Amino acid sequence: MSDQQHRTKGGFETRAIHAGYEPDAATGSVIPPIYATSTYKQDGVGGLRGGYEYSRSGNPTRTALEGNIAALEEGERGFAFASGLAAEDTVIRALCNPGDHVLLPDDAYGGTFRLFDKVATRWGLVHDPAPASDLDAVRATIRPGQTRLVWVETPTNPLLNIGDIEAIASIAHDAGALLVVDNTFATPYLQTPLTLGADVVVHSTTKYAGGHSDVVGGAVVVKDLDLAEQIAFHHNAMGAVAGPFDSWLVLRGLKTLGVRMDRHCDNAEKVVEFLAGHEAVSHVYYPGLPDHPGHEVAARQMKRFGGIVSFRVTGGEQHAVDVCGRAEVFTLGESLGGVESLIEHPGRMTHASVAGTELEVPADLVRLSVGIETIDDLLVDLDRALG
Ligand SMILES: *Cc1c(COP(=O)(O)O)cnc(C)c1O
């Protein structure tokens, strides 16, 4: 496909705004048009303009997004998908063969666990869970020679556990495996796994990357060109590509990722401080807290600690459910990473499907995706909701 213009120099925000696209040569349009086209006129047989032939294989709006996210993750190539799970499926089928073993976080995103457990196993993949926060467990669960992928999320959902990317990369590589990091929660503004030794970064761009709760999308970024070739082939061969409208929305979202993340972090820190001092709250989970078991590692590999906060209430499951129902500025709903604050009860909502498994979460847990509204309104809302 055509070259990705992602080598724009400069700081994160400069890359976020400029990488992947030069103002249009014909019109000067500073934003890439939404190329709603399936095919491209050829100048004589095989005379492709800019390498574009058919929009599953390549579309200029998608190319702009792919170059942009590659630049933000400090990778060589980016690929945009129809959803985060489509991106993951393509990584799995591009890089694994029947009989391969995959190590998963024991608190993986539910959809990721389901993809491995209910789909990939039917094609001969074997998987084992291990807590990414426990390097000895990771080492003990890896099967040298058979483990093809070590899959890590950090921070995890909803308990915000932290995995040491650099250390896990070295354990994975010693055993001949590749490290895949799901960077959806941290985003490249807070953490760049490829610079810490990871081989593949995957994203649900539905969350912070898009950032406005108006699109479902996914992305993969790699730095190794052989890996890029394998992903590129399967991206086209499997066809789970991002459409031009969705690509445009995610690209627009990425331009403000830095400023949004700073505000998400500012607000989350104030919410954490408030919750930690509230008598109806028994525990707060946030990697920015000095007593969080992953705090030191998080402080080393992350710029700040993100916008997701979980907490447990003193009144048990019903209290947690009531808090979710009483909140007004915090919207009751699944998903995360948008500008609006969301509240949910993982036990009955996002994590209902893992009840009774090793992924089960406490019944008195509430998860917040802290948005970028006026902080005082968020704190008043939480205070009222806690009762
Ligand atoms: C949402 C999410 C996914 C799945 O992405 P979709 O865009 O919903 O397919 C994967 N990983 C994490 C961490 C997520 O939050």
The ligand as a MOL file (V3000), in Angstrom:
LIG
                    3D

  0  0  0     0  0            999 V3000
M  V30 BEGIN CTAB
M  V30 COUNTS 15 15 0 0 0
M  V30 BEGIN ATOM
M  V30 1 C -13.3150 -2.4940 24.2510 0
M  V30 2 C -12.0380 -3.2220 24.3750 0
M  V30 3 C -11.6480 -4.1910 23.4330 0
M  V30 4 C -12.5430 -4.6090 22.2780 0
M  V30 5 O -12.6880 -3.5980 21.3600 0
M  V30 6 P -14.0270 -3.3870 20.4590 0
M  V30 7 O -13.7290 -2.1250 19.7350 0
M  V30 8 O -15.1880 -3.3060 21.3850 0
M  V30 9 O -14.1170 -4.5800 19.5490 0
M  V30 10 C -10.4220 -4.7910 23.5960 0
M  V30 11 N -9.6100 -4.4880 24.6360 0
M  V30 12 C -9.9470 -3.5720 25.5600 0
M  V30 13 C -9.0200 -3.2930 26.6850 0
M  V30 14 C -11.1710 -2.9170 25.4730 0
M  V30 15 O -11.5130 -2.0290 26.4110 0
M  V30 END ATOM
M  V30 BEGIN BOND
M  V30 1 1 1 2
M  V30 2 1 2 3
M  V30 3 2 2 14
M  V30 4 1 3 4
M  V30 5 2 3 10
M  V30 6 1 4 5
M  V30 7 1 5 6
M  V30 8 2 6 7
M  V30 9 1 6 8
M  V30 10 1 6 9
M  V30 11 1 10 11
M  V30 12 2 11 12
M  V30 13 1 12 13
M  V30 14 1 12 14
M  V30 15 1 14 15
M  V30 END BOND
M  V30 END CTAB
M  END
